[in-house]
Amino acid sequence: MYSIDPTHNAYLYCLPEHPMKKDASAFRYLSIKKVRKYNCFTIGETILLLYRKNKYGPSGIIGFCKVAGELTKVSELLEQEKDYCFNSSYLQLPVNELQCCISINIMDEDVLYSLPSMNNYGKFRLYTECNLINIYTSVLFALMNHSQFWFIWKTRRTELEIQQYKQLFVHLEREKIEYKRYLKLSKKVKCCQICGIEHQEFTPYALQFFEFHEMNVNLIGKYEKINYNKFIPLCANCHKIEHEQMVAQSSYDNRSFSSGFSPDRLLSGWNTEYFNKEFEL
């Protein structure tokens, strides 16, 4: 499992080229076209790297790096450092601790933009290269939750299964309910709406018995505002069965399969010549 610290601010940056086009040691600066006045970077903050020129699959997050210094102008850099900038006409943000992967994504862009944390308090989107936006640290938690599906993304799955598992992941993220919301939804709930098992109404500071299931299955890439009127109370067993039914029974198909991301695919060093030749970066 890779490690991302969710206690700091987090950012999303759109790469102009793949990091593996050069040696890992050459990835020292992010060229940023425009930065909002209130942006104040702190060393150690996480920057997720979005890449849209993948010849082998959809656009998505391919890795991350950490803030290593203060935002600066190219004119303030040493002459030899200027070669490490993507674009010398933009502001430069020093970075380090790069980890990334090739040909596959940690998370596809359509899944990222389907997350509640990218939509609940305004839509967070990147439209052009060399742009950077603040995102909520809850996105980092979602990214770590997504990596727990590694045994699914790593194995051979049909494209249909992959799409359904993406929907299931986003569905699970949408079903995360804060305490106050749970307290309101559980008022007067006494039984599971599928099997009918009964339990006394939830009271503050007691263990949660019922879980709330969203009846709708949302399309990936198209965010729909969460409507808690469409959530129903279920016991844990029935809730799990409902989730299992969201993914079709596995049917191996040699003609159409996907082998996706797993944490062991993240690299912090590589043979540049090999990857440039093998993947035509």
N, C-alpha and C positions, 0 to 999 in steps of 0.2 A: 504494500500500500504506500502510495506517495504521501508526503506530508505537506499540508498547506496550513499556515497559521491563520485562523479565522478571527483573531482578536484585533487585528489591525484594519485599516481601510483597505479596500480592494479596488482594482481598476481592470478595465478591459481595453486592449489595444489591438488595432488592426494592422497586421504585418504587411509591408510592401513586397517582401520576398521571404522565402523559407530560411530559417536560421542555419540549416544544414548546408546551405549553399557556400558557407564559409566555415572556417574552423570555429569551434566553440569559444575559443579564447578571443575571437574577433567580435563576439556579440557583447559589446560594452555600452552601447547607447541606443536609446529609442528616439528617433526623430519625431517630434510632435508638432503637428501643424498649428494647433491652437489649444491654449489652456485657459480655463476659466480663472478669474482673478482670485477666487477663494481656494483654489487648489494649493495645498501645502503638503508636499511629499515628505514622508518619514522613512528613514532607512529601515529596510526589512519588510515593507509593505509588499503585498503580492500583486503582480500584474499578470492577468490571464492573456494569452496570446491567441488571437483569432486569425486564421489563415483561410483565404478564399480561392486560392489558385491550385488546389489539389487536383491533379489529373486522374486520381484513382478513386475519388469519392466526393462526398458533399463537403461544403465548407464547414469549419468548426474550430473549436479550441484544440490546438495541437500541443500546448505546453504552457509553462509559466516561468516567470523570473521574479527577482526581488529588486526593489529600489535600493540603489547603492550610493546615492548622493543627491545633491540639490540640482534643480533644473538650471541649465546654463545655455548661453549663446555659443555658437560655433567660434566666434571671434575670441572667446575666452579660453578656448582649448589649446593645448600644445599642438604644434603642426602635425606631429606623427599620430595624434589622437583623432584628427579630423578624418582619417581614412576609415575609421570605424563607424562613421555616421551614415545612416541610410540616405539622408537628404541634408546637405550642408546649409540649406536656406531656412531650415526650421530650428526650433529650440531642441536641445538635447537633454535627455534624462539618463544619467548613469545607472546601469543595471548590472546584476551579477546572478549567480546561482541558477543559470538557465537549465531547464529540463524540458525536453520536447520529444516528439515522436514523428515518424515518417509514414506517409501514405494513409494513416488512420487518425481518427480524432479521439481526444479524451471525451469530448461531448460535441455532437453535431450542432450547428448553429440553429436549426429549426427547433431542436429540443431546448436549447438555451433560451430562446425567445418565447417558449411556451411556459416557462417557469413563472409562478406567481410573483416571486421576488424581482422579476424583470418587468413586471406589469402593474403591480398593485398600487404603487405610488408614482405613477407616470410611466410611460414606456421608455425603457433604456435600450437604445439602439446605436449601432455603429454603421455609418453609411459609406465612409471613404477610408482609404489607407492612410496610415500615419496619424490617425485620430485616436484619442484616448478619452474614456469616460469613467466617472466614478460609478461603482455598482455597490449594492448592499452586500455586507459580508455573509448574509444568508445564502448568497449564490455559491460561496465557497463551501458551505455545509452541504448544499445540494450537489456540488461537484464530488465531494467525498462520498455522499450517499450513492451517487451514480457509479463510482468506482467499485462499490460493493456488489455491483452486477457483473463484475469482471468475468466470472465463470460463465456468464451468458454471452457477453461480448466476445470472449476469447474463442469459444467453440464454434464449430460450423453450424450455422443456422440459416434457414431460408430467409429470403428478404421479407416475406410476410411475417415470420416470427420476430425478426428484428424490429419491424415497425410496430408490432403489437407490444413488444417489451418496452419500446420507447413510450408508447401510450400508457403502459402500466406504471412506468417510472414517474411520468408527469402526473398521473392520477394519484400516486402515493404522496407526491409533494403537495398536491392540492388538498389532500385530506389531513394534512398536519394542522391541527386546531389548537390555538392557545387556550389557556385555562379558562379565562372569562367567557370565551365563546362556547367552550364545552359546557360550562355551567348553565348557560342560557339554553343551549340545544337540549340538554338532558333533563330539563325541567318537565316533570310529570311523565317521563319515560319509564315504563315498568317492564317492558318485554322486547325481545328481539322480533323484528318484523318478518323474519323468515321462519325460524323454528319455534318461536313463541316462548322460549325460556324466560322465566320471570326473575326480576331482581328489584329490590327496593330502589326508589328514586335516589339518584346521586346527590350527595350532600357535600358541602365544602370540607376539605381536608380528609376525605375518604378516598379509597382506591377507586379508580375508574373501572367500571365493569363493561359498559357498552362502548362500542366504537361507532363512529359515524361514517357512512359510506356514500360517496357521491354517485348518484344513479346515472349521470351522463358520462359518456366516454368522449373526451375532447380530441379533436384532430390536432396532430402535431404541426406546429408552425402557425397555428391560428388560435390566439389566446381568447378565451371567453371568461368574462368576469365570473368569479365564484358566487353562486347563488345557494345560500345555506338552506333555503326552502326545499332544495332538491337533494338534501342529505337525509338518510334514514338510519335509525339506530339498529345495530346488529351486534350479536355476540361475536367473540373473537373467531370461533370456528366458522360461522356462516360468512363472516367478512373475508376470511382467507379463501374460502371456496369461491366467492364472487370474484376475487382477484385472479384465481387460477383459471376461471372461465374466460377471462379476458385474453388469454393466449391460446391459440389453436394447438391441438396435439401435434407434437413434433413429427414432421414428415420429411425425411432427408431427400434432398433433390440435388443430384450432381450438377444440374444445369444452372442452378441459382442458389448460391449460398454466400454467407458473409462471415468473415472472421475478423472480429473487431478488436477494440482496445482492451488491454489488460495492463495493470501497473508495471509489469516487468518490461513493457515496450518503451518506457520513458528513458531517454538517454541524456547524459550530461557531457559526453564526449563522443567523437565519431571520426571516421575516415572520410574527409570531405570529397576526395577524388572518387571514391567508391560510390557514395550516395548521389553525387552529381551525374555520374555515368549511369547508375542503375535506375534512378528515378527521374532523370532529365529535369533537374531543378532549375 
